[in-house]
Amino acid sequence: MIDIKSCQSGPAQDRIDLGQARLLVKERIQSILHRSDRAVRDVMEHLAGSDGKAFRAYLLLAAATDEDGFVPSCAIDAAAALELLHLATLVHDDILDDAPLRRGKASVHSLFGKKTAVLSGDYLFSLALTLIAGIAETHALRYSEFSRSIAQICMGELSQHRHNRDVDLSVFSYLRIISGKTAVLFALAMSAGAILGGYSESQAHRMSRFGFCVGMHFQLADDCLDYEVSTQTMKKQTAKDLAEGVVTLPLIFALAEQPALRELVRRVELTPTEIATISKDLVTAGYVGRARQVAKRYLDKASSILSQVEGQARRQRLGEILTSIAERRY
């Protein structure tokens, strides 16, 4: 096993092939979750059995990779920390949304109760920050960027909650919400990876902008998939946004043109039939398609930023990521 405690990049033994690095991140996360404090071990082992894509971790690794395809060893812990941070937000999200499923399994709160879920999410935050603190001591990675991103994520979630069933929510306000709720973590992944990879501040900033646009696209595509794809395919409850009164971009477009829909959305609870009917209408009337056009504009912007990124191999690698998320159907 490669020693992943060192954060000093440079020597050959401290640089790892990208493919192997992805495996090491998963191993690192599994090790951390399985070796957690006894009080939360049952929850952590349940989460360890989840089949997440670790997409944000891969973005960080890809940003840190040099032209020869090698990643500095310190990026392993940074990528693991990012995934733990993301996992914490998912545990808390599911509590707020009262979601029964996550990644095809019972959500933490539905299995262990809401109080345990809240505290477990907090514990995951602490694990992530502990990992980052260790890296920041020996590398130019700024601990403050991670703590600031957590604050932005929390503010995004809080803003979304406050706008529940808000039939007057504007497109601009919604995009601002998801910029904090989702895109900030993608931006962090790219900027942290670039810094750990030894790239310049200007390149790190460019990578951050790239990650932000990818994150905006990712969330907007997710909003559309919530209306388009089945629960079985998504491995989490679909049409939940509408059921929980979460107003996303397809619904914002529909509300602007269908006044009668406003009273339905304001109601505390919709019937399964109403949810199915509204969902189908948003797709067939083209509102989901319009939201996808907005998502594509962010993808196009990311592609434009990518053309300015240094390194042919790096551009190719990140271009493949763009293609994969453009084709994402679940």
N, C-alpha and C positions, 0 to 999 in steps of 0.2 A: 504494500500500500504506500502511495506517495505521501510524504509528510505535507499536510496542507495547513500547518500552523504558521509557517513562515510567510511573511508578506513582503519580503525583499525580492523583487524581480531582478532578473539579469542573468544569473548562472543558469546553465542549461537544465540542471536538475530541478530548478524552480519554475520551469515553464512546461506546460502540459498541452498535449494535443486537444483541440476543441471537442472532438467526439468523446474523448476520455473525460474531459472536464465536465461535460454534461452528466455523465454517469456518476462522477464524484460528487456533484452537487446533490443529486438524488440520495446518494449514500450518506452524505453529510446531514441532510434533513432527516432521513430515517433514523440515523444515530441519535440526533438531538431529541427527536420526539420519543423514541423508545427509552431513552435514558433520563427522561424528565422526572421531576419530583414525584414521589409516590402519591401525593394528594391529587394530582391531575393525570397520572399515568394512564388510566383507563381512557380518558378523553383523548390524550395525545396518541395512544395506540390506535384508537378509532380513526383519527385523522391521518395517521401514517398509512392506513389501508386505503386511503383515497387515491384515485388515479388522476392526478392533476397533470396538465401539460407542461407546467413549469415554463411557460412562455416568456414571462418577464425575466426569469433567470437566464434563459437562452439569449435574450436581447443583451443583457449585461455582458455575458461571455463573448458574444459576437462583437460587441463594441470594444472589448478589451483585447481581442485577438490580433496578433501581428500579421504581416504579409505572408509569413510562412505557415500560418495556421496554428500558432501556439498561444496559450493563455497564461498569464502570470498566476502563480499558485494562490496569491491572495484574493483573486477574483472568485475562487471557490466559495470562501466564506461570505463574500459580499453577495454573491448570487443566492446562496442559501438564506442569508438574512432577508433579502428582498422577497423570497418566496414565503418565509415565515411571516413577514409583514403583510403580504397579500393574504395569507391564510387567516391571519387575525382579523382582517377587514371582512373576509367572507363569513367567519363565525358571527361577527357582530351584525353584518348585513342580514343574515338569516333570522336573527332574533327580531330585528326591526320589521322584516317582511313576513315573519311567521312562516318561513319556507320549510316544508317538510323534508325536502331532498336537497342534497348537494353532491355533485359528482356521482350520481346514481346510488348514493347511500343516504341513510337517515341523517339529517342535519344534527349538529351537536345539541342544540336546545331541545329538539324533539325527542332526543334519546336520553339526555342527562338532565334536562330542565334548564330554564332560562338563567337562573342565578349562576349555576355552574358554567354555562356557556359564556356569560359575560366575563367571569373571572378567568376562564380559560383563554378567551381572546386577549385579555389584558396580559396574561402570562406569555402568550406568543409574542406580543409587542415587546415585552421585556427581553425575551430570548433574542429577537432580531436586533435590538439596540445594543445588547451585550456583545454580540458578534461584531457589529459595526464599530463599537468602541475599541475593540481589540485591534482592528485594522487601522483605525484612525491614529492610533498611537505610533505606528511605524510607517505610515504611508501618507501621501498628500491628500487622501480622501477626507473630505470635510464631514465630520459627524453632524454638524448643524444642518447640512442638506437633507439628511434623513429625518431628523426631528422636525424640520420645517415641513417636509413632505407629509409626515403623519398628521400635522396640524391641518394642512390643506385638505387631506383626505377626509378628516373628521368634519371640517367645515362644509365640504361638498355633500357629505351624507346628511348633515344637519339641515342644510339648505334644501335638499331634496325632500326631507321629511316635512319641513315647514310648508313646502309647496304641494303637499299631498292634496289631490282633488282640486288643485288650483286651475280652473278652466280659463283663466286669463294669463297663464304663464306664457311669456313670449319666447320666440326662438332664441333670441340673444341670451335671455336669462337661463334657458335650459342648457345651452352650450357652455355657459359659465359654470353651471352646476357640475356637469360631467368633466369639465377641465380639471376641477379639483378632485372629484370623486374617483376618476379613472386615469385621465391622461397624465397627471402629475407623476404617477408611479412609473409609467412607461418612460417619461422624460428622465426621471431619476436613474432608471436602469441604464439608459444610454450614456448619460453624462458620467455616472460613476464608473462604468466600464471603460470609457475613454480615458478617464483620469488614471485608473489602475493600469491601463495599457501603456501609460507614459506619453499620451498624446497631449498636444498643446491646449491651453485654455480656450482658444478660439475654436479648435476642433471639438472640444468637449461641449461647448455652447451649441455648436452646429448639430452635434449628435443629440443634445437635449431637445432641440427644436424638432428634429426628425422623430424622436421618441414621442414627443407630445402629439404630433400629427397622427402617428400610428395609433396612439392611445385613443384619440378622438374617433378615429375610424372604427377602432375595435368596439368601443362602447355603442356607437351609433348602429353598427352592424348587429350587435347584440340586441339592441332595442327592436330591430326589425325581425331578427330570428325569433324573438319572444312571441311574435304574431304568426310566424310562418312555419315553425318547426314543432314537432310533437315533444311531449315530455320524455318519452322513451329515447328519442334521438339525442336530445339536449342533456340528458341525465340530471335534469333539475326541472322543477315545476315551470311550465310555460303558461303564457297569458296571465302570469302573476302580477305583472305591472298594472294591468287594467283592474284586476281583482283587488289589488291593494291600494288603488287610487293613485299610483305613480304615473305622472303625466310625462310621457316621452315624446320624441319628435313626431312619429307618425300620428299620434293622437292630437298633438298641437295643430298639425296641418288640418286634421279632420274637424276639430273644434272651430276653426276659423271659418269653415264653410258649411257646417251643419249645426245651426243653433239648437236644434232639438236634442242634440247629443249632450249638451252642456248640463242639463238637469239630470240625465242618467249618470254622468261621471261624478256629479256632486253627491250622489247618494252614498251612504255609508257602506251598503252591501248590494252587489249585483248578483242576479241568479246565474247559474252556469249557462243557461240558454242565452241570456243577455250578453254574457261575456263572449260566448261562441259567435253570436250574431254580429256583435261589434267588431270582433277580431277579423271575421271573414270580410266584413265591409271595408275595413281599413286596407286590406290587401287588394280586394277586387276594384275598389275605387281609386287605387293608385297612390294612396297616402304613404304606404310602406315603400313603394317605389321612389317617391320623392325624397323620403328620408335616406334611402340608399344613394341617391344622387349627391346629397350633402356629404355622406360618408365618403363617397368616391373623391370628392374635391379635396378632402383631407389626405387621402391616399396619393392623389396627384401632387399635392404640395410636398408630401414626404419624398416622393420620387424626385421632385425638383431639388430639394435640399440634398438628397443623396448624391446628385451629380457633382456637388461641390465638396464631397468628402474625399479626403486623401486616401490613396491606395487602391489599386485596381481590384486586388483580391478582396479587400474589405467591402468595396462597393458591390462586388458580385455577391458576396455572402449576404449582405443586407438586402440586396435586390431580391434574392431568393426568399427572404423572410416576407418582403412586401407581396410577392406573388402568392405565398402560402396563405396570408391573411386575406388577400383579395378573393381567394377561392374558398374561404372558410364557409362551411354550411352548417356548422354546429359548434 
